[in-house]
Amino acid sequence: MIPLLLVSIAVSGLLAVVGEERGPRWMVYVFKPLTTALILGLAASATGAPARYQALVVVGLAASLAGDVFLMLPRDRFVPGLASFLVAHLAYVTAFAVTPVGVAPWIVLGGLLAFGGVVLRALWPGLGPLRGPVAVYVGVILAMAWMAAARWLRLPSAGAAAAAGGALLFVLSDTLLALDRFRGRFAYARALVLTTYYGAQALIALSVRPGLGFP
């Protein structure tokens, strides 16, 4: 079941990337949400996982699916899309939340905050009225990545490592998306954004699978 789902996710994701980069546009409308829906299925179909953790990841993926739909519509729905992903990250923050122990998590937080500051400074001139919402979003996604990393450092397991890797990939994906939107288009931006995005979501979904272990 899992291998079939992973192959389906990979094929659907590839078709979504092709649709974004080369068209036709209908491929995006079909395969972009389908890929996220398949990833959601990967998390929702897990058995034996901690119920609260699984439910929060599923909520995060469902909110991400709504965000995908908003961002792919012909008319600009950036703000509803941003709000949907904000809900997703809040669900992930709650799923990953631990009390950081030791120095390492705080070093990670410092690195994430420095990275976020550099990205915000680069984006700031082009954000206009979206400065406030984007700043809040950056804060929440960095908190999500920090909690995932702190969880892995405190309670190391394959599942925690998958979640941490997925969270950091999510930060990279959203950074590429923001730079492409607010700083200027660059080559293969959509392919890079979608590839890192699907990789991030798939890793977070896989962290729910009992075979990867749980603390």
N, C-alpha and C positions, 0 to 999 in steps of 0.2 A: 504493500500500500504506500509506504513512504517513498520508495524509489520511483514509483509511478507518479506520485504527486510532485516530486522534485524534478523529474523530467518534464512534466506538464508545465511547471512553473518556469523552467528554463526555456522551453520552446515558446510559450506565450510571451514571456519577457522579451525574448529575441525579436519576435514579430512586432511587439510594441515599439521596440527601439527602431526597427526598420521603418515602421510607419511614421515615427517622429522625424527620422532623418531623410527618408526618401519618398514617403507616401505610399499608397493613397491614404487620405486622412481617415477613412473608415476603419483602417487597421488600428489606429490609435483608439478610436471610440470602442472597439471591441476588445482589444487585447490589453490595453492599459488597465482598465478596471478588472478584467478577468484575471490578470496575473496577481493582483492584490487579493482578489477573492479566493484564488487557489492557495495563496499563502495563509489567508485567514482559515481556510479549511485544514491546512496543515496543523495549525495551532488548536483549532476547535475539536479535531478528531482524536487528539491525544487522550490516552487513558492512563489513569494512575498518577497523573500530575497533581500537585497541590491545587485545590479548587480555586482559591482566591487568586493565586498567581496566574493560572490559566485564564480565568475570567477577565482579569485586567488586561492581559495581552490581547485577548479577543476583542475587548472594547477598543483598545488602541488600534488594532488592525481595522475594525469596522469604521472608526472615525477617519482613519487614513484612506479607506476606500471612498468615503464621502468626499474627502479632500481631493482625491484623484479625479473624481467626476467634476467637481467645481473647477479645477485647474485646466481641464481639457475642453471645457465648453467653448464654443465660438466667441461668445461675449466674455469679457474679462470678469472673472469671479475670484479675483485674487484674495480679497478680504475674507469671504466665506471659506475659501480653501485654507487660508492661514489659520482661521479659527478652528477648523476641523482638525488640522494637524496639531494645534495647541492642545485640544482635548486629548488627542492621541498621546502626546508627550506627557501630559499630566497623568494619564492612565499608566504609562510606562514608569514614570517617576514613582508612583504609588506601588507598582509591582516590584520595583528594584530597591525600594527604600530600606536602608540599614543605618545603623549608627556607625559612622566611620571610626575605625580604631587604628592608632599608630600614625606615623608621619606620612606614609606613602599616599593615602587618599588626599591629604591636604596639598601635597606636591602636585598631584593630578589636577586638583581644583585650580591651583595657581596657573598651571599650564593652560587649562581650558579657558580660564578668565582672560589670560593674556591673548590667546588665540581669538576669542570673541571680541575683545577690544580692537584688535587689528582689523578684523573683518568689518565690524561696525564703523570704524573710522573710514574704511575704504568705501563703504556703501552710503554713508551719511549724506553726502551732497546730492545723491540721486533719489533719496527716499521721500523727500517732500512731506506731505501729510501723513505718510505711513511710518514716520520715525518712531512714534510711540509704540504702535502695535509690533513693529519689527523688533524693537529693543526688548519688549516683553517676551516675544517669541524666542529671541536669542537666549535670554536668561533662562527660559524654561527648558530649551533643548540642551543647553549646557548643564543644567541641573540633572536632566535625565541621563546624560552621558556620565556625569560624575557619580551618580548613585549606582549606575551599572558597573562602573569601574571599582567603586568602593565595595560593592557586593562581592565582586570576584576576588578582590584582595583579601577581604575578610573571610569569605566562605568559598574557597576555590573549588570549582567543579567544572566539568565540561559544559554544563548548562549555563553556569554563570559566565564562563569565558565566551560562549556564543552570544549571550545577551550583551556583554561588554563590547565585543567586536561589532555587533550590530548597531549599538548605540553610537559608537565612534564613526562607523560608516555613515550613519544617518546625519551626523554633524557635517561630514564631508560632502554628502549629497546636497544638503540644503545650502551649504556654502557655495557650491558650484552653481546651484539654481539662482541664488541671490546675486552672485557676481554677473551671471549671464543676463539677468533681468534688469539690474540697476546700474551696472558698470559698463555694459556693452556686450553684444553677442560675440561669442568665440566659437571656433570650429569644433564640431562634434559635442557641443555642450549638452544637447538633449540626450545623446547616447550615454555620455558620462554620468549625467544626473540620474537617468533611469537605471543604469547598471548598478551604481552604488546604492540607489534607493531600494531596488529589489533585493540586492545582497543584504542590506541592513535589515529589511523586514523579514527575509527568510531566516537569517540568523536568530532574530528575536523569536520567531515562531518555533524554530528548532529548539530553543532553550526550554520550551514547554514539554518536549518529548522525554518521557521517563528514561529512555535509553541513554540520554546524555547526562543523567544524574542530577540530583538536587541536594542542596545543603540540608 
